[in-house]
Amino acid sequence: QVQLVESGGGLVQAGGSLRLSCAASGGTFSYYAMGWFRQAPGKDREFVATISTTGGDTYYADSVKGRFTISRDNAKNTVWLQMNSLKPEDTAVYYCAARNSIVVVTAVDRYDYWGQGTQVTVSS
């Protein structure tokens, strides 16, 4: 059983930056592909970014490509999401997720473990 704890959310002005962290415990972190998702009020949870077990492959939603960067450190059991040039439409609860596979996917229902989420609010 893997436990995931996100941190780093907050309130930021448009154009600003935030760095989200997700600390994992209870499993062998390097076995898991990791993903970041977000959910805005009244909307479905959506894919943001994912990274392979080794960090060699990353994929991004078109809406964040070029602004967000996902990275991981298997020695620290941590995955990060660096968010730059934030926009009001990036406002959401951001969730970290783990998938027990070397294959990276973007579908919400393909992930096995989820964190509790961290709120990101971008003011205009």
Disulfide bonds with the S-S distance in Angstrom:
Cys22-Cys96 2.09
